[in-house]
Amino acid sequence: WYAIIDCHLTAPFRILRAAQPVIKRLVRAEQQTDQGRHRKVVNISSVTGLSGQAGQVNYGAAKAGIVGLTKCLAKEWGRYKTNVNCVAFGLIETRLTATTPEEGASIQVGQHRIGVGIAPEYLDKLQSGIPLGYSGSPEDAANAVYMLCIPESDYISGQTIVCSGGYTG
């Protein structure tokens, strides 16, 4: 529980808390020269945080917390002309979502060996629930984040964009 909450909720909170004085200082300096510009924060969540997933109560709680963090900071940091948004990913192709090449595939995290990958039949089931019919690529994920960083998104703040090929949970 605590490892997942620390990684997916506490760490982003601490990073953003550390960034706040820097953002505030930059905004004050810009006010002196009348050069106001938007700053962008894009937090990362998951459809699991929006709709739940059996067996992932810790992860779902952490990712739901990111959505709440996003909404609160959007209201707090609006005065700094800083947009705070969130992308909730569905099934994105990573080493953690790849099919298991063999039984027992794992990674070392500190003192622990953790199993990774998804059984091929389960991955097929997951993909069949995606209306677009396939899992997203890392580029698809990056494009969703990019979309919230361009000037065309300057009036979007406090929102969660779902990048999931239409899967909603």
C-alpha positions in Angstrom: 0.0 0.0 0.0 2.5 2.6 1.1 5.0 2.0 -1.6 2.4 2.5 -4.3 0.9 5.6 -2.6 4.4 7.0 -2.1 5.4 6.5 -5.7 2.2 7.5 -7.5 0.7 10.2 -5.2 3.2 11.4 -2.5 6.1 11.9 -4.9 4.2 14.1 -7.4 2.8 16.1 -4.5 6.3 16.7 -3.1 7.7 17.7 -6.6 4.9 20.1 -7.2 5.2 21.6 -3.7 8.9 22.2 -4.3 8.1 23.8 -7.7 5.6 26.3 -6.2 8.1 28.8 -4.9 10.0 28.8 -8.2 6.8 29.4 -10.2 5.7 32.1 -7.8 9.1 33.9 -8.1 9.1 33.7 -12.0 5.5 35.1 -12.1 6.5 38.0 -9.9 9.5 38.8 -12.1 7.3 38.7 -15.2 4.8 41.0 -13.6 7.5 43.6 -13.4 8.2 43.4 -17.1 4.6 42.7 -18.2 5.5 39.4 -19.9 2.9 37.1 -18.4 2.9 33.6 -20.0 1.2 30.3 -19.2 3.0 27.6 -17.4 1.8 24.0 -17.8 1.7 21.1 -15.3 0.5 17.8 -16.6 0.0 15.1 -13.9 -0.3 11.4 -14.8 -3.2 9.3 -13.7 -4.9 6.1 -15.0 -8.4 5.0 -15.9 -8.0 2.7 -12.8 -8.1 5.9 -10.8 -11.4 7.0 -12.5 -13.3 3.7 -12.7 -11.4 1.2 -10.5 -9.8 -2.2 -11.3 -10.1 -5.4 -9.3 -6.8 -6.2 -7.6 -5.5 -2.6 -7.8 -7.0 -0.8 -4.8 -3.7 0.8 -3.9 -2.9 2.0 -7.4 -6.5 3.1 -8.0 -6.5 5.1 -4.8 -3.2 6.8 -5.7 -4.3 7.7 -9.2 -7.7 9.0 -8.0 -5.7 11.1 -5.6 -3.8 12.6 -8.6 -7.1 13.7 -10.1 -8.0 15.5 -6.9 -4.5 17.0 -6.6 -4.9 18.3 -10.2 -8.2 19.9 -9.5 -7.0 21.6 -6.2 -3.8 22.9 -7.7 -5.6 24.2 -10.8 -7.6 26.4 -8.4 -4.6 27.4 -6.3 -2.2 28.1 -9.1 -4.5 29.8 -11.5 -3.3 33.1 -10.0 0.1 32.2 -11.3 -1.2 31.7 -14.8 -0.3 28.0 -14.4 -2.5 25.4 -16.0 -2.7 22.2 -14.1 -4.2 19.2 -15.9 -4.0 15.5 -15.9 -3.9 12.6 -18.4 -5.4 9.3 -17.3 -4.0 6.5 -19.4 -5.6 3.3 -20.3 -3.6 0.4 -21.7 -0.3 1.7 -22.9 2.5 -0.6 -24.3 5.3 -0.7 -21.8 7.5 -3.4 -20.3 4.9 -3.8 -17.5 2.1 -4.4 -20.0 4.0 -6.6 -22.4 3.0 -10.2 -22.6 5.1 -12.4 -20.4 7.8 -14.1 -22.5 8.0 -16.8 -20.0 6.6 -17.7 -16.6 8.5 -15.8 -13.9 9.5 -12.6 -15.8 10.3 -10.0 -13.2 12.2 -6.9 -12.3 14.3 -6.1 -9.2 13.0 -3.2 -7.1 15.2 -2.6 -4.1 15.1 -5.9 -2.1 12.1 -7.2 -3.9 11.7 -9.2 -7.1 8.4 -8.2 -8.7 6.6 -10.1 -11.5 5.9 -8.1 -14.6 4.0 -8.6 -17.8 0.5 -9.8 -18.7 -0.5 -13.2 -19.7 -1.3 -13.2 -23.5 -4.9 -14.3 -23.1 -5.5 -11.6 -20.5 -3.9 -8.9 -22.7 -6.2 -10.1 -25.6 -9.2 -9.7 -23.3 -8.1 -6.2 -22.3 -7.5 -5.1 -25.9 -10.9 -6.4 -26.9 -12.5 -3.9 -24.5 -10.8 -1.0 -26.2 -13.2 0.6 -28.9 -10.3 1.5 -31.1 -9.1 -2.2 -30.9 -5.5 -1.8 -29.8 -3.4 -0.7 -26.9 -1.7 2.7 -27.1 1.9 3.3 -27.9 4.3 5.4 -25.9 3.9 8.0 -28.7 0.1 8.1 -28.2 0.7 8.7 -24.5 3.2 11.5 -25.2 0.9 13.1 -27.6 -1.8 13.4 -25.0 0.6 15.2 -22.6 1.9 17.4 -25.5 -1.7 18.5 -26.3 -2.0 20.0 -22.8 1.3 21.8 -23.2 0.7 23.8 -26.4 -0.6 27.4 -26.4 -3.9 26.2 -27.8 -4.6 24.7 -24.4 -4.0 27.9 -22.5 -7.6 28.1 -21.3 -7.9 24.5 -20.2 -7.1 23.9 -16.5 -8.3 21.4 -13.8 -9.2 18.8 -16.4 -8.5 15.1 -16.8 -8.1 13.9 -20.3 -8.5 10.2 -20.8 -6.0 8.6 -23.3 -7.4 5.1 -23.7 -8.6 4.4 -27.2 -12.1 4.9 -25.9 -11.9 2.4 -23.0 -13.6 3.9 -19.9 -13.4 1.0 -17.4 
